[in-house]
Structures are given as C-alpha cells and as structure tokens.
Amino acid sequence: MKNTTMQKRKSKVGNRKAGSRSQKNLIERMEHPPQINGYEITHKKRLRFTVLAGVTNSTVSFADLLDLIVLSTTAIQGYDVFDVVKVQSIEVWGQAALGTPNTITVYFTTSTGDRSVHTDTSLGVKPAYVKAVPSQKSLASFWQSSAAGNCFSITVPAGSVIDLNLSYKTAEFTAPQGTQNALVGATVGDIYYRGMDAANAATTNFPPIVGVNTN
C-alpha cells in the first residue's frame, strides 16, 4: 500500500515535469511573424538615348540620372520618382563614318569613379561599341542620391546610341527631390522621361526613344 502511494506521488511529479518541459518546448518552437527587409520600392530599367550633336567629355551627374524619370505636380514642376540610383552598366554604339574613324569614350569621373576609361573606335562600316561597368569598389557602383555629384563623362559622335542600365530605389524618410530643370506644359500626375542631360525633350541633346511620354 505504501509503495503504491509513493509511485502515485512520483507519477504526479513526473507528469508535472514532463508538462513543464512540453510547454517550454512549445514556447521555443512558437513562430513569430517574419522580419521584413527591403520594404522600399525598387526598379531596374534599361533606358535608351540617341545623340543629336557630337560631344566631348560631356558630364552626367547622379542628379541627371534621377531626373530621367519624373512625376509632375504642376504644369512646370516635377519631382524625381526615385531617391537613389545605381549604375549597372553603360553601353554605347558609335555610328561609323565612311572613310573617317569615330571614337567613343566613357569615363567614370575621379570624384566617384575609378578613373577607368572605356573606349573604342569604329572601322569601316562597323560601329564602335563600349560596355562600361563601374568598379565594384568605386562610388559609381553604389546607391547614390542626387547630391552625390558627377557619375561619368562621355565622348560620342552624332548619331550614337546610348543605353543606361540603372537600378532605382525609393529611400524612406527622404524629402522628395525636385527636378533641376522645369517641366513644360506637363499634365499633373503624369510620369515623364527626360533627356540624359536632364533637359526637357525640346532642348536635350540626348533625347529618349520615340514613343515614351517625354517632357
């Protein structure tokens, strides 16, 4: 009888301990909502431009790159859709001139780049071609705001085609950045593409492709 009572007591203690361990394991295994990273809006875009008049060492800034896609708030005022930009690559095709070689050059400027010069020259009917990728350790390859200064300079003959492969991202708690140059007769709420020099479509030397909403 005594042994039976002791066994019952041990059984109750054992059950309490087992229950305590089970509850602890349940709490440790309990899932919580997963953390969220990258809540900002990101966009990767290939933008194409043509060259109306040949240029030598024409500079393009990060502010210019952010002004390529803008949202109008009035007929003359616009804001950048994105807050920061990253350059993936720059591709340039230089039109060949019969009997005269044409040279194209892309240079990542000293302040943000790696001083690398990417250049090619057309021969015969074959156009010159350059694909310039900023060094991974240069500022030109990082996310940059409009205040970051110059990104690259370019030397191209008239008739060249330029493709910018860019990544864009919004930055939380950042005030919207107005365009460097006023819009012209814009429709409020529309998104517009601008020239590679951030000028409007009527005055830019690097107009976007035909068919997109330009200003």
Z-matrix of the N, CA and C atoms (Angstrom, degrees):
N
C 1 1.453
C 2 1.532 1 110.13
N 3 1.315 2 115.21 1 -43.43
C 4 1.460 3 121.09 2 -179.80
C 5 1.518 4 110.76 3 -64.81
N 6 1.327 5 116.46 4 -42.53
C 7 1.463 6 120.64 5 179.30
C 8 1.525 7 111.21 6 -62.96
N 9 1.325 8 115.40 7 -38.69
C 10 1.468 9 120.22 8 179.92
C 11 1.520 10 110.74 9 -63.46
N 12 1.330 11 117.05 10 -41.16
C 13 1.479 12 121.47 11 178.81
C 14 1.517 13 110.90 12 -64.05
N 15 1.338 14 116.50 13 -42.40
C 16 1.466 15 120.85 14 179.56
C 17 1.522 16 110.52 15 -63.88
N 18 1.321 17 116.58 16 -40.51
C 19 1.465 18 120.77 17 179.73
C 20 1.519 19 111.45 18 -62.78
N 21 1.351 20 115.85 19 -39.48
C 22 1.464 21 119.99 20 178.99
C 23 1.518 22 111.16 21 -64.55
N 24 1.370 23 114.41 22 -42.54
C 25 1.469 24 118.26 23 179.15
C 26 1.531 25 111.17 24 -62.13
N 27 1.352 26 116.35 25 -45.06
C 28 1.457 27 120.93 26 179.14
C 29 1.533 28 110.79 27 -61.94
N 30 1.343 29 114.25 28 -39.19
C 31 1.460 30 119.09 29 -179.89
C 32 1.513 31 111.37 30 -63.16
N 33 1.383 32 116.18 31 -40.99
C 34 1.462 33 119.98 32 179.23
C 35 1.529 34 111.51 33 -65.89
N 36 1.351 35 115.84 34 -42.43
C 37 1.460 36 120.03 35 178.53
C 38 1.521 37 110.66 36 -62.97
N 39 1.342 38 114.14 37 -44.22
C 40 1.458 39 119.15 38 179.11
C 41 1.515 40 111.80 39 -61.12
N 42 1.351 41 116.69 40 -41.04
C 43 1.460 42 120.36 41 179.12
C 44 1.520 43 111.74 42 -64.31
N 45 1.369 44 115.44 43 -39.35
C 46 1.463 45 118.50 44 178.94
C 47 1.535 46 110.76 45 -64.43
N 48 1.367 47 116.24 46 -42.60
C 49 1.467 48 120.43 47 179.45
C 50 1.521 49 110.76 48 -64.47
N 51 1.334 50 115.94 49 -42.75
C 52 1.460 51 120.16 50 179.75
C 53 1.519 52 110.31 51 -63.81
N 54 1.353 53 115.30 52 -40.43
C 55 1.454 54 119.34 53 178.57
C 56 1.513 55 111.87 54 -65.18
N 57 1.343 56 115.96 55 -37.87
C 58 1.463 57 120.45 56 179.05
C 59 1.528 58 110.49 57 -65.22
N 60 1.347 59 116.60 58 -43.56
C 61 1.468 60 120.34 59 178.69
C 62 1.520 61 110.88 60 -64.31
N 63 1.319 62 116.35 61 -41.42
C 64 1.463 63 121.01 62 -179.49
C 65 1.522 64 111.08 63 -62.43
N 66 1.345 65 116.02 64 -42.81
C 67 1.456 66 120.09 65 179.28
C 68 1.528 67 111.28 66 -65.76
N 69 1.341 68 115.98 67 -40.49
C 70 1.454 69 120.25 68 178.68
C 71 1.526 70 110.98 69 -63.32
N 72 1.344 71 116.57 70 -43.73
C 73 1.465 72 120.43 71 179.08
C 74 1.525 73 110.70 72 -63.40
N 75 1.338 74 116.41 73 -37.13
C 76 1.452 75 120.65 74 179.66
C 77 1.521 76 110.77 75 -64.22
N 78 1.343 77 116.25 76 -41.65
C 79 1.467 78 120.50 77 179.26
C 80 1.523 79 110.15 78 -65.57
N 81 1.343 80 116.54 79 -40.98
C 82 1.465 81 120.16 80 -179.22
C 83 1.523 82 111.54 81 -66.09
N 84 1.338 83 116.43 82 -32.91
C 85 1.462 84 120.19 83 -178.76
C 86 1.523 85 112.86 84 -86.23
N 87 1.311 86 118.28 85 -9.01
C 88 1.455 87 121.47 86 -175.46
C 89 1.527 88 110.42 87 -64.26
N 90 1.338 89 116.77 88 128.46
C 91 1.451 90 121.45 89 -178.34
C 92 1.528 91 110.85 90 -82.73
N 93 1.344 92 115.91 91 149.57
C 94 1.459 93 121.15 92 172.96
C 95 1.526 94 107.59 93 -120.09
N 96 1.325 95 118.51 94 162.03
C 97 1.463 96 119.74 95 179.24
C 98 1.523 97 110.88 96 -55.19
N 99 1.325 98 118.42 97 135.82
C 100 1.470 99 120.30 98 -177.67
C 101 1.517 100 111.09 99 -66.97
N 102 1.337 101 116.13 100 150.21
C 103 1.454 102 119.92 101 176.59
C 104 1.516 103 109.59 102 -68.32
N 105 1.326 104 116.07 103 152.20
C 106 1.457 105 122.01 104 -178.78
C 107 1.514 106 109.24 105 -114.06
N 108 1.330 107 115.41 106 122.61
C 109 1.461 108 121.19 107 176.50
C 110 1.529 109 109.42 108 -115.41
N 111 1.295 110 116.49 109 153.04
C 112 1.455 111 119.60 110 176.30
C 113 1.509 112 113.58 111 67.40
N 114 1.320 113 117.79 112 47.22
C 115 1.465 114 121.38 113 -178.10
C 116 1.525 115 111.64 114 -77.11
N 117 1.341 116 116.62 115 -14.80
C 118 1.455 117 119.92 116 179.27
C 119 1.531 118 110.63 117 -71.19
N 120 1.312 119 115.88 118 163.23
C 121 1.463 120 121.36 119 -179.91
C 122 1.525 121 109.09 120 -86.87
N 123 1.318 122 117.40 121 128.18
C 124 1.464 123 121.95 122 177.83
C 125 1.522 124 109.64 123 -119.67
N 126 1.325 125 115.03 124 152.72
C 127 1.468 126 120.06 125 -176.40
C 128 1.523 127 108.68 126 -152.45
N 129 1.320 128 116.18 127 129.25
C 130 1.462 129 121.17 128 177.48
C 131 1.522 130 107.86 129 -110.57
N 132 1.337 131 116.27 130 128.86
C 133 1.466 132 119.46 131 -172.25
C 134 1.519 133 111.63 132 -142.27
N 135 1.324 134 115.01 133 141.33
C 136 1.467 135 122.01 134 172.08
C 137 1.531 136 106.74 135 -104.81
N 138 1.319 137 116.50 136 116.22
C 139 1.459 138 121.86 137 -177.65
C 140 1.519 139 109.63 138 -111.58
N 141 1.343 140 116.05 139 134.24
C 142 1.469 141 120.62 140 -176.64
C 143 1.525 142 110.96 141 -114.10
N 144 1.336 143 115.02 142 139.56
C 145 1.460 144 122.12 143 -179.90
C 146 1.522 145 109.68 144 -135.54
N 147 1.318 146 116.04 145 152.83
C 148 1.460 147 121.11 146 172.87
C 149 1.530 148 108.52 147 -111.86
N 150 1.315 149 116.03 148 162.47
C 151 1.464 150 121.53 149 -177.05
C 152 1.528 151 108.57 150 -113.02
N 153 1.341 152 116.36 151 119.04
C 154 1.462 153 120.65 152 -178.33
C 155 1.522 154 111.48 153 -79.62
N 156 1.326 155 116.67 154 -46.21
C 157 1.470 156 121.45 155 179.62
C 158 1.521 157 108.95 156 -128.02
N 159 1.311 158 116.64 157 138.62
C 160 1.456 159 120.59 158 -178.63
C 161 1.521 160 112.03 159 -60.12
N 162 1.330 161 116.38 160 145.57
C 163 1.462 162 121.44 161 -179.11
C 164 1.523 163 109.93 162 -132.94
N 165 1.329 164 115.13 163 155.96
C 166 1.462 165 122.18 164 176.13
C 167 1.520 166 108.78 165 -123.98
N 168 1.319 167 115.72 166 121.73
C 169 1.477 168 122.29 167 179.27
C 170 1.530 169 112.50 168 53.63
N 171 1.324 170 116.16 169 44.19
C 172 1.469 171 120.66 170 175.08
C 173 1.528 172 108.53 171 -75.76
N 174 1.334 173 117.09 172 126.07
C 175 1.461 174 121.73 173 -172.89
C 176 1.525 175 111.43 174 -94.28
N 177 1.328 176 115.23 175 137.78
C 178 1.459 177 122.58 176 175.75
C 179 1.526 178 108.07 177 -119.64
N 180 1.321 179 116.61 178 126.65
C 181 1.465 180 121.53 179 -177.93
C 182 1.524 181 111.15 180 -98.69
N 183 1.327 182 116.22 181 169.35
C 184 1.462 183 120.50 182 174.65
C 185 1.531 184 110.59 183 -65.83
N 186 1.345 185 116.53 184 -31.57
C 187 1.465 186 120.38 185 175.17
C 188 1.525 187 110.22 186 -62.58
N 189 1.342 188 117.13 187 -39.35
C 190 1.470 189 120.93 188 177.04
C 191 1.524 190 110.68 189 -61.85
N 192 1.327 191 116.11 190 -44.15
C 193 1.470 192 120.22 191 -177.88
C 194 1.519 193 111.49 192 -64.26
N 195 1.333 194 117.08 193 -36.42
C 196 1.465 195 120.39 194 178.64
C 197 1.515 196 111.02 195 -74.78
N 198 1.321 197 118.12 196 -25.53
C 199 1.468 198 122.17 197 178.14
C 200 1.527 199 112.70 198 -79.15
N 201 1.317 200 117.53 199 -1.92
C 202 1.461 201 119.54 200 -178.54
C 203 1.527 202 112.27 201 -69.20
N 204 1.340 203 116.62 202 -27.73
C 205 1.470 204 121.17 203 178.72
C 206 1.522 205 107.24 204 -127.75
N 207 1.336 206 116.71 205 113.15
C 208 1.465 207 119.97 206 -173.53
C 209 1.524 208 110.80 207 -130.45
N 210 1.327 209 115.08 208 156.35
C 211 1.460 210 123.49 209 176.74
C 212 1.519 211 108.55 210 -112.47
N 213 1.329 212 117.22 211 127.62
C 214 1.463 213 120.53 212 -178.76
C 215 1.522 214 110.69 213 -83.86
N 216 1.328 215 116.05 214 138.41
C 217 1.461 216 121.86 215 175.91
C 218 1.524 217 111.43 216 -113.43
N 219 1.331 218 116.46 217 -21.02
C 220 1.460 219 122.84 218 170.97
C 221 1.529 220 106.70 219 -141.70
N 222 1.328 221 116.32 220 -175.83
C 223 1.464 222 120.06 221 179.34
C 224 1.520 223 112.27 222 -66.79
N 225 1.348 224 116.57 223 -21.77
C 226 1.468 225 119.36 224 -176.95
C 227 1.526 226 113.53 225 -124.87
N 228 1.329 227 117.24 226 -6.36
C 229 1.463 228 119.72 227 -176.15
C 230 1.521 229 111.03 228 -113.91
N 231 1.325 230 115.88 229 138.45
C 232 1.457 231 121.01 230 178.56
C 233 1.517 232 111.57 231 -142.56
N 234 1.327 233 115.66 232 161.11
C 235 1.463 234 121.91 233 179.08
C 236 1.522 235 109.36 234 -130.04
N 237 1.329 236 115.18 235 148.92
C 238 1.463 237 119.63 236 177.13
C 239 1.525 238 110.04 237 -62.77
N 240 1.318 239 116.61 238 136.19
C 241 1.468 240 120.77 239 177.46
C 242 1.525 241 110.35 240 -69.00
N 243 1.342 242 117.01 241 -34.59
C 244 1.460 243 121.92 242 -177.59
C 245 1.532 244 110.39 243 -117.43
N 246 1.318 245 115.12 244 159.84
C 247 1.463 246 120.99 245 -174.37
C 248 1.524 247 114.06 246 -101.59
N 249 1.320 248 117.33 247 -29.17
C 250 1.463 249 120.91 248 179.68
C 251 1.520 250 109.25 249 -136.68
N 252 1.339 251 115.38 250 156.57
C 253 1.460 252 120.92 251 -176.61
C 254 1.520 253 109.52 252 -139.02
N 255 1.322 254 114.78 253 149.23
C 256 1.466 255 120.86 254 175.96
C 257 1.530 256 108.36 255 -131.81
N 258 1.333 257 116.10 256 133.74
C 259 1.464 258 121.19 257 179.84
C 260 1.522 259 109.55 258 -87.57
N 261 1.322 260 116.25 259 121.05
C 262 1.465 261 120.89 260 174.44
C 263 1.531 262 110.52 261 -86.74
N 264 1.326 263 115.82 262 -47.69
C 265 1.466 264 119.84 263 177.35
C 266 1.525 265 109.23 264 -167.43
N 267 1.333 266 114.99 265 161.63
C 268 1.466 267 122.56 266 175.34
C 269 1.520 268 107.09 267 -126.80
N 270 1.325 269 116.50 268 124.06
C 271 1.463 270 121.16 269 179.18
C 272 1.522 271 109.00 270 -116.39
N 273 1.326 272 115.85 271 136.17
C 274 1.461 273 120.95 272 -177.74
C 275 1.528 274 109.24 273 -135.50
N 276 1.338 275 115.04 274 134.07
C 277 1.457 276 121.79 275 173.08
C 278 1.528 277 107.28 276 -115.62
N 279 1.339 278 117.41 277 119.70
C 280 1.460 279 121.95 278 -179.13
C 281 1.510 280 110.84 279 -99.24
N 282 1.318 281 116.71 280 124.53
C 283 1.461 282 121.83 281 -177.11
C 284 1.524 283 110.97 282 -62.49
N 285 1.313 284 115.46 283 133.21
C 286 1.462 285 120.06 284 179.02
C 287 1.518 286 110.18 285 -78.31
N 288 1.315 287 116.93 286 141.12
C 289 1.463 288 122.70 287 176.76
C 290 1.524 289 108.66 288 -111.85
N 291 1.323 290 117.28 289 129.07
C 292 1.461 291 122.04 290 -175.68
C 293 1.537 292 110.57 291 -58.34
N 294 1.302 293 116.28 292 119.08
C 295 1.456 294 121.53 293 176.93
C 296 1.520 295 114.44 294 80.63
N 297 1.340 296 117.97 295 -7.36
C 298 1.465 297 120.69 296 -178.36
C 299 1.520 298 109.40 297 -130.88
N 300 1.326 299 118.93 298 118.23
C 301 1.464 300 120.09 299 179.17
C 302 1.526 301 111.28 300 -70.45
N 303 1.317 302 115.97 301 143.79
C 304 1.460 303 122.47 302 175.47
C 305 1.519 304 109.77 303 -117.36
N 306 1.325 305 115.94 304 136.84
C 307 1.460 306 121.02 305 -178.03
C 308 1.518 307 110.20 306 -113.27
N 309 1.321 308 115.73 307 137.76
C 310 1.464 309 121.34 308 173.85
C 311 1.534 310 107.97 309 -118.33
N 312 1.334 311 115.57 310 145.63
C 313 1.459 312 120.78 311 -178.47
C 314 1.519 313 109.80 312 -141.97
N 315 1.323 314 116.55 313 134.93
C 316 1.459 315 122.88 314 171.06
C 317 1.513 316 106.81 315 -120.54
N 318 1.335 317 115.17 316 127.86
C 319 1.466 318 120.45 317 -174.75
C 320 1.521 319 108.98 318 -130.65
N 321 1.337 320 116.79 319 118.97
C 322 1.457 321 120.97 320 176.42
C 323 1.526 322 108.45 321 -78.84
N 324 1.331 323 115.69 322 113.73
C 325 1.459 324 121.78 323 -168.39
C 326 1.522 325 112.54 324 -60.15
N 327 1.338 326 114.68 325 157.68
C 328 1.458 327 121.96 326 -172.41
C 329 1.521 328 113.28 327 -60.37
N 330 1.325 329 117.95 328 -41.11
C 331 1.463 330 120.90 329 -173.02
C 332 1.520 331 113.06 330 -64.68
N 333 1.329 332 117.30 331 -34.27
C 334 1.467 333 120.17 332 -177.77
C 335 1.521 334 113.20 333 -122.61
N 336 1.300 335 117.41 334 -14.95
C 337 1.456 336 120.11 335 -175.34
C 338 1.509 337 113.69 336 -101.55
N 339 1.324 338 114.60 337 -164.61
C 340 1.466 339 120.98 338 -178.04
C 341 1.528 340 111.74 339 -111.33
N 342 1.341 341 115.81 340 14.12
C 343 1.465 342 123.42 341 -179.45
C 344 1.526 343 112.51 342 65.85
N 345 1.317 344 117.16 343 13.05
C 346 1.461 345 119.51 344 -179.58
C 347 1.526 346 110.56 345 -76.70
N 348 1.329 347 115.91 346 138.46
C 349 1.457 348 122.98 347 179.28
C 350 1.523 349 108.31 348 -111.82
N 351 1.331 350 116.46 349 125.94
C 352 1.465 351 122.32 350 178.79
C 353 1.529 352 107.23 351 -113.30
N 354 1.307 353 117.46 352 119.94
C 355 1.460 354 119.45 353 -173.50
C 356 1.519 355 111.77 354 -145.28
N 357 1.340 356 115.30 355 152.70
C 358 1.460 357 121.30 356 176.45
C 359 1.524 358 107.84 357 -155.37
N 360 1.333 359 115.43 358 156.38
C 361 1.463 360 121.17 359 -177.57
C 362 1.520 361 110.00 360 -127.40
N 363 1.322 362 116.05 361 136.42
C 364 1.463 363 121.03 362 179.12
C 365 1.529 364 110.01 363 -72.65
N 366 1.318 365 115.71 364 148.64
C 367 1.464 366 121.87 365 176.08
C 368 1.525 367 108.43 366 -135.57
N 369 1.315 368 116.21 367 128.47
C 370 1.455 369 119.85 368 -179.13
C 371 1.521 370 111.05 369 61.74
N 372 1.339 371 115.46 370 -124.63
C 373 1.468 372 119.64 371 -179.87
C 374 1.524 373 111.70 372 -98.46
N 375 1.320 374 116.20 373 0.30
C 376 1.466 375 119.79 374 -178.50
C 377 1.524 376 110.21 375 -85.05
N 378 1.341 377 118.41 376 123.99
C 379 1.464 378 119.95 377 -179.48
C 380 1.527 379 111.49 378 -71.42
N 381 1.310 380 114.56 379 154.24
C 382 1.456 381 119.18 380 172.33
C 383 1.528 382 108.56 381 -73.53
N 384 1.336 383 116.12 382 147.24
C 385 1.465 384 119.73 383 -178.41
C 386 1.524 385 110.20 384 -142.03
N 387 1.333 386 115.92 385 134.39
C 388 1.457 387 122.20 386 178.12
C 389 1.520 388 108.52 387 -135.29
N 390 1.322 389 115.86 388 135.00
C 391 1.465 390 121.48 389 167.62
C 392 1.525 391 106.60 390 -121.06
N 393 1.321 392 115.89 391 108.69
C 394 1.453 393 122.05 392 -176.08
C 395 1.519 394 110.36 393 -104.88
N 396 1.325 395 116.11 394 124.33
C 397 1.469 396 122.49 395 178.01
C 398 1.524 397 107.81 396 -119.13
N 399 1.331 398 117.93 397 124.49
C 400 1.475 399 118.82 398 -179.76
C 401 1.520 400 111.50 399 -65.84
N 402 1.312 401 115.80 400 145.46
C 403 1.458 402 120.98 401 177.27
C 404 1.525 403 110.41 402 -57.26
N 405 1.338 404 116.67 403 142.93
C 406 1.462 405 121.21 404 -176.86
C 407 1.522 406 112.49 405 -61.86
N 408 1.311 407 118.05 406 -25.58
C 409 1.461 408 120.46 407 -177.36
C 410 1.532 409 112.64 408 -98.79
N 411 1.320 410 116.91 409 6.14
C 412 1.455 411 119.67 410 178.43
C 413 1.518 412 110.18 411 -93.61
N 414 1.330 413 116.47 412 155.13
C 415 1.460 414 120.77 413 179.72
C 416 1.523 415 111.85 414 -63.90
N 417 1.322 416 116.86 415 -25.89
C 418 1.460 417 120.45 416 -179.92
C 419 1.523 418 112.09 417 -63.98
N 420 1.329 419 117.69 418 -20.94
C 421 1.462 420 121.28 419 -178.80
C 422 1.525 421 112.40 420 -94.38
N 423 1.349 422 118.15 421 -2.78
C 424 1.463 423 122.18 422 -179.21
C 425 1.524 424 110.32 423 -94.97
N 426 1.345 425 115.19 424 166.59
C 427 1.462 426 120.28 425 170.34
C 428 1.522 427 108.27 426 -65.07
N 429 1.337 428 116.56 427 129.18
C 430 1.456 429 120.78 428 -177.43
C 431 1.530 430 110.54 429 -134.06
N 432 1.336 431 115.21 430 146.44
C 433 1.461 432 121.36 431 176.89
C 434 1.525 433 109.60 432 -92.45
N 435 1.316 434 116.17 433 178.24
C 436 1.463 435 120.45 434 -178.55
C 437 1.519 436 112.18 435 -66.83
N 438 1.340 437 117.57 436 -17.79
C 439 1.464 438 120.86 437 -178.62
C 440 1.526 439 112.72 438 -86.73
N 441 1.317 440 118.21 439 2.64
C 442 1.467 441 121.16 440 -172.16
C 443 1.522 442 114.21 441 -76.98
N 444 1.328 443 117.55 442 -10.54
C 445 1.464 444 119.02 443 178.29
C 446 1.518 445 113.07 444 94.99
N 447 1.328 446 116.37 445 -155.40
C 448 1.455 447 121.50 446 -175.26
C 449 1.525 448 111.46 447 -77.79
N 450 1.336 449 114.66 448 146.29
C 451 1.466 450 120.59 449 179.96
C 452 1.525 451 111.37 450 -104.38
N 453 1.335 452 116.38 451 -52.27
C 454 1.470 453 119.34 452 -179.92
C 455 1.520 454 109.39 453 -155.10
N 456 1.317 455 115.64 454 164.41
C 457 1.466 456 121.68 455 172.26
C 458 1.519 457 107.92 456 -122.22
N 459 1.336 458 114.97 457 156.61
C 460 1.453 459 118.85 458 -172.41
C 461 1.527 460 110.23 459 -141.62
N 462 1.325 461 115.00 460 141.06
C 463 1.461 462 122.08 461 173.75
C 464 1.521 463 107.74 462 -121.89
N 465 1.338 464 116.46 463 118.02
C 466 1.470 465 120.34 464 -175.29
C 467 1.522 466 109.98 465 -146.08
N 468 1.330 467 117.42 466 147.94
C 469 1.464 468 120.29 467 174.13
C 470 1.531 469 110.32 468 -82.03
N 471 1.314 470 116.28 469 165.17
C 472 1.460 471 121.30 470 175.56
C 473 1.531 472 110.09 471 -59.48
N 474 1.323 473 115.84 472 145.44
C 475 1.452 474 120.66 473 179.05
C 476 1.515 475 114.56 474 88.44
N 477 1.324 476 117.38 475 -1.71
C 478 1.468 477 120.72 476 179.43
C 479 1.529 478 110.48 477 -71.29
N 480 1.312 479 114.83 478 159.94
C 481 1.465 480 122.56 479 176.68
C 482 1.525 481 107.82 480 -119.99
N 483 1.343 482 115.79 481 132.68
C 484 1.464 483 121.59 482 -177.65
C 485 1.520 484 109.07 483 -123.05
N 486 1.322 485 116.91 484 127.20
C 487 1.463 486 122.59 485 173.89
C 488 1.527 487 108.88 486 -112.03
N 489 1.319 488 116.51 487 123.85
C 490 1.463 489 121.89 488 173.64
C 491 1.519 490 108.81 489 -104.07
N 492 1.320 491 116.17 490 120.49
C 493 1.460 492 121.66 491 176.00
C 494 1.527 493 107.61 492 -99.80
N 495 1.332 494 115.56 493 106.59
C 496 1.462 495 121.12 494 -169.69
C 497 1.517 496 111.41 495 -125.47
N 498 1.324 497 115.54 496 150.97
C 499 1.459 498 122.57 497 170.00
C 500 1.520 499 107.80 498 -114.65
N 501 1.328 500 115.43 499 133.30
C 502 1.467 501 121.41 500 -179.65
C 503 1.518 502 110.06 501 -117.11
N 504 1.327 503 115.46 502 154.70
C 505 1.469 504 119.56 503 178.14
C 506 1.527 505 109.40 504 -154.46
N 507 1.337 506 115.52 505 143.75
C 508 1.455 507 119.53 506 171.25
C 509 1.522 508 108.66 507 -81.94
N 510 1.311 509 116.55 508 153.45
C 511 1.466 510 121.67 509 178.45
C 512 1.527 511 108.10 510 -123.01
N 513 1.335 512 115.85 511 117.84
C 514 1.457 513 119.80 512 -178.63
C 515 1.529 514 110.63 513 -62.63
N 516 1.318 515 115.13 514 150.20
C 517 1.475 516 122.77 515 177.50
C 518 1.526 517 112.01 516 62.10
N 519 1.336 518 116.32 517 26.02
C 520 1.458 519 121.12 518 176.71
C 521 1.516 520 109.61 519 -112.82
N 522 1.315 521 116.66 520 130.20
C 523 1.464 522 120.23 521 179.86
C 524 1.525 523 109.97 522 -66.14
N 525 1.333 524 118.54 523 142.05
C 526 1.473 525 120.27 524 179.87
C 527 1.517 526 111.55 525 -61.99
N 528 1.323 527 116.08 526 144.19
C 529 1.458 528 122.10 527 -177.20
C 530 1.517 529 110.07 528 -101.88
N 531 1.327 530 116.66 529 122.21
C 532 1.458 531 120.61 530 178.17
C 533 1.512 532 111.48 531 -73.50
N 534 1.327 533 116.54 532 155.46
C 535 1.461 534 121.01 533 179.47
C 536 1.527 535 110.55 534 -68.98
N 537 1.323 536 115.70 535 151.63
C 538 1.459 537 120.34 536 179.60
C 539 1.527 538 111.51 537 -70.41
N 540 1.327 539 116.12 538 -33.22
C 541 1.459 540 121.09 539 -177.90
C 542 1.533 541 109.79 540 -120.13
N 543 1.325 542 115.83 541 140.81
C 544 1.464 543 120.91 542 -176.33
C 545 1.525 544 111.77 543 -63.93
N 546 1.322 545 115.21 544 149.64
C 547 1.457 546 120.86 545 172.24
C 548 1.533 547 108.83 546 -78.15
N 549 1.331 548 114.96 547 166.31
C 550 1.467 549 120.13 548 -178.16
C 551 1.523 550 108.76 549 -128.48
N 552 1.335 551 116.69 550 110.00
C 553 1.460 552 120.81 551 176.57
C 554 1.512 553 113.72 552 58.71
N 555 1.322 554 117.45 553 38.18
C 556 1.465 555 121.32 554 -177.31
C 557 1.529 556 111.43 555 -76.47
N 558 1.313 557 115.57 556 154.01
C 559 1.461 558 122.08 557 173.44
C 560 1.520 559 108.51 558 -92.26
N 561 1.327 560 116.09 559 126.43
C 562 1.459 561 120.36 560 -176.30
C 563 1.530 562 110.31 561 -58.89
N 564 1.331 563 115.56 562 131.39
C 565 1.456 564 121.31 563 177.82
C 566 1.513 565 114.63 564 92.42
N 567 1.337 566 118.15 565 -8.80
C 568 1.466 567 121.05 566 178.99
C 569 1.531 568 110.88 567 -82.03
N 570 1.326 569 115.33 568 151.02
C 571 1.463 570 122.03 569 174.02
C 572 1.524 571 108.25 570 -100.63
N 573 1.324 572 115.73 571 131.79
C 574 1.457 573 121.16 572 -176.44
C 575 1.529 574 110.93 573 -123.96
N 576 1.347 575 114.68 574 152.66
C 577 1.461 576 121.94 575 171.64
C 578 1.532 577 107.72 576 -103.77
N 579 1.337 578 115.44 577 140.96
C 580 1.458 579 120.41 578 -179.18
C 581 1.528 580 110.62 579 -117.42
N 582 1.333 581 116.28 580 171.96
C 583 1.452 582 120.43 581 178.30
C 584 1.517 583 112.08 582 -66.51
N 585 1.319 584 116.84 583 161.97
C 586 1.465 585 120.73 584 -177.08
C 587 1.526 586 112.36 585 -63.74
N 588 1.341 587 116.59 586 -21.08
C 589 1.461 588 121.14 587 176.39
C 590 1.525 589 111.43 588 -92.85
N 591 1.354 590 117.03 589 12.08
C 592 1.468 591 124.47 590 178.16
C 593 1.525 592 112.81 591 71.17
N 594 1.326 593 118.27 592 7.17
C 595 1.459 594 121.30 593 177.55
C 596 1.526 595 109.97 594 -84.41
N 597 1.336 596 116.42 595 162.73
C 598 1.466 597 118.87 596 179.55
C 599 1.523 598 110.61 597 -73.41
N 600 1.314 599 116.21 598 166.35
C 601 1.459 600 121.62 599 -171.38
C 602 1.530 601 112.75 600 -60.97
N 603 1.334 602 116.92 601 -27.39
C 604 1.463 603 120.10 602 -176.90
C 605 1.525 604 112.44 603 -78.07
N 606 1.312 605 118.19 604 -21.76
C 607 1.472 606 120.46 605 -174.51
C 608 1.525 607 114.09 606 -119.43
N 609 1.326 608 118.76 607 -10.69
C 610 1.459 609 120.31 608 -175.66
C 611 1.523 610 112.25 609 -69.61
N 612 1.319 611 115.27 610 149.16
C 613 1.460 612 121.42 611 172.84
C 614 1.520 613 111.52 612 -90.65
N 615 1.356 614 116.25 613 -7.92
C 616 1.467 615 121.70 614 -177.91
C 617 1.534 616 109.24 615 -129.13
N 618 1.331 617 118.30 616 70.45
C 619 1.464 618 119.97 617 -176.25
C 620 1.523 619 112.47 618 -68.50
N 621 1.357 620 116.31 619 148.90
C 622 1.462 621 120.15 620 173.29
C 623 1.520 622 110.57 621 -69.33
N 624 1.300 623 116.73 622 174.08
C 625 1.457 624 121.26 623 -179.55
C 626 1.531 625 110.60 624 -66.11
N 627 1.318 626 116.52 625 153.92
C 628 1.458 627 121.94 626 178.58
C 629 1.533 628 109.46 627 -69.64
N 630 1.331 629 116.22 628 139.56
C 631 1.462 630 120.00 629 175.96
C 632 1.521 631 114.04 630 111.61
N 633 1.339 632 117.36 631 -16.80
C 634 1.465 633 119.18 632 177.61
C 635 1.528 634 108.75 633 -95.07
N 636 1.328 635 116.39 634 162.57
C 637 1.460 636 122.04 635 -178.42
C 638 1.520 637 109.03 636 -77.69
N 639 1.324 638 117.52 637 103.95
C 640 1.460 639 121.67 638 -174.87
C 641 1.527 640 110.83 639 -107.90
N 642 1.331 641 114.82 640 158.69
C 643 1.457 642 121.58 641 173.43
C 644 1.531 643 108.06 642 -156.23
